[in-house]
Amino acid sequence: MDTQPAFPVLVCLRLLLAVLPLPGQDLLKHDHQLSSPLTSYLRLNEGLWLLENNINPYMGGAFHHSPLLLSLFSTIVPPLPIIWAVSDAVGAWALLRIWRARQGLSPQKGTRSNAENLIVSVYVSSAYFAYASDAPHSYLLNPYLLLPSLALSTSTFENTLTLLALMFASEGKVSSALLAIAFTVHLTPSSILLLLPILMVLVSSPVSYLASPRPFHGNLKRIPILFVLIGAACIMAGGSWDWVRASWGASLTLPDLTPNPGLWWYFFTEMFDHFRPFFLMVFSVHLVIYILPICIKFQHDPLYAAFLLVGVLGTFKAYLTLADPGLFLSMISLFPEVHGYLRHPIVTTLLHLHAALLLPLQHVLWVSEGRGNANFYYAASLVMGMAGGAGLVDACWAGMRIAVGDAKVWAEEKVNGEKGKAVWWEVLQQ
């Protein structure tokens, strides 16, 4: 099947979904799996209303969005669904450009390959289901990225800016990459985990060296300068630091314990106030400790390190939505060389399917029907955490295993007078 027009067709379909009135879209906006207090469209509208009436949106403690979104939707464009559709299209385009940069192809030249079409399909559908069929209609089956966008969750913009930062870094565009990562950190402070690998991509190369590891060869002297430039971009983007406590501080202090697919909310619901600061510190530091080990281990391929840290965020983020693990699943298509080294992709896929079925079911039983309790929904959240952890561990294994190669039966010889097999190890790259 010819998939050359897949991308424009999918963009047109996504734009059509944005302009057509969809039944049940208001229900999606209230779904805790698709939006959190930090990404909710309803809270964004509340903040815009307060701003229009000359009331500081950050005073009441209910508004946690970045001031960038207030500036965008109050002065430039209204928060229309078409903006979310365009963001999806830009994210898919950025993913294509990242793949081109990783393959050493020019962004302007060359024809689209099957792998690129796979990337388009994976962004708007699941990385695991995209292999099952080449039909364009199967590209929109994954709810992890589509449903949060239809619910008008601002996590769509976070994913798009993350991909744009990786795209500009892969293409060596320093100013654009720094501005994109500054905007990303402004929207979600958890994205600071991606700062170091993105800077490493900027000063080195996005080309794959997983099969032949080597020491980091970038210019380390540029990294402190880039940190300073990112700080300057953050100040320019925000204008002041008044929003930090209400916006960034929400990810560290967890003031709103609204249920979500993540692992934080139930733990701190049951936590005594006396122990709360200590465990907030533990949970926050737990995210940070992954940065250096992953970046050091995969210093030969910083783009893969960024991919793994996206998986860490998609599993352990404070206010998790389905869009966070969805980005991790979409980015696996950038690394086709490791697909053959995944140990349990079927188990990971089944865990995601199990979680995708359990989360809405337990949410309805607890919130709508009142026949369950918080334990029901948190059990489904734990299954989602297991799915994210399984995918992350499998990706780490594949990234390291590809450098070792496969075992191959090289010859047979007699050992102690008996015929036996002598197994020799050699690197067999795919």
C-alpha positions, 0 to 999 in steps of 0.5 A: 500500500502506498503511504506517501499521502499518509501525513497530509491525510492524517493532518486533515482528519485531525483538523476535521475532528477539531472543527466538528462537534463531537459527542461526549467531548465535554466529558473528556474535559472532565476526565482525570486520565486525560488532564490534570490540575496543571493541564486542565482546559477548564482551569485554563478558562478559569484563569483567563476569565480571572485575568480579563477581570483584572484578578490575579489568577495565581492568588486563589491556589486553583490555577497552576498553568504557565503564564505563557498560556495566559499570554498566548490565549488572552492576547494572540489567539483564543483557546480554540480546538483547532490550536490543539490540532495544529499542535498535533500536526507540528509534533508529528512533523518534528518527529519526522525531522528528528528521524531524518537528522538521526539518519543523517538525511537533509531536512529538505532533500530525499523522499519519505521512507517507510520508517518515516511513515511509521513515525507518523503513524506512531505519533497519532497511534500506538508504537506497538499497534502501528506494526500490525497494519499499514491502513491509515485509519489504524493510525488514530487508534491510540488514545494516549495522544489523541484523547488528551488532545480532544480533551484540550489538555495543555499536555499536547503543547508540552509534548510538541515543544519537547519534540521541537526542542529535540528536533532543533537540537538534532539539526544543530540549531542552538538558538531555536533549541534553547528557546524551545526547551525554555518554553517546555520547562516553563510549561512543565518544570519536570521537563528539566530532566531533558535539559542535559541530554538535549544540550549533549545532542546540541554539542555532539550528534544525533546519529546512532552509536548504540551499536558502537559505543564510544566516549562523549566527543562533544564540546563540554565547554559550551554546556555552561554557556547554554545553561546561562542562555536557557536561564535568560530565555526563561526570564524573557519568556516569563517576564517575572518570577511571581508565577513560580510558586503557583506553577512550578511549585505545584509539581514539587509541593503537590497542593492538589490531590486530584486523582490521575494515572500517576503514582503520587496522588494516593500516596500523599492522600494517605500521608500524615502531614508531619511526614509530607515534606520529607516524602515530597523531597524523596519523590522529587529527588527520585526523578532527578537521580536518573539524569546522570546515570542515563546520560553517562551510560548513553553518552555515545547516543544522547538522543537515546538518553533523552528518549529514556528520560521521557520514559522516566517522566511518563512513569513517575511524573507528579501529575501524570496524564496519558499523554506522558507515556504516549510520547514515550511510545511514539518516540520508540519509532526513532530507534528501529535498530533496537527493536530486535533487542527488546526482550518483552514487547508483548508483555509491555503491550498487554500491560498497556492494554490492561491499564487502558481498560482498567483506568476508565472502568475503575474511574467510572465505578468510583467517581460516577457510580460510587460503587468503589473507592480510591483503592480501585482507581489506584490499583489501575494506576499501579498497572499503568506504572508497571506498563511504563516501568516495563517499557523503560526497562526493556528500552534500557536493555535493548540500548545496551544489548545492541552493543554486545551482539548475538550469540551464534553457534560457530562450530562443533567439536569434540569435548572429552571425547564427546560431540558438543557445541562450542558457542562463540560470541560475536557482534552481529548488528542488524 
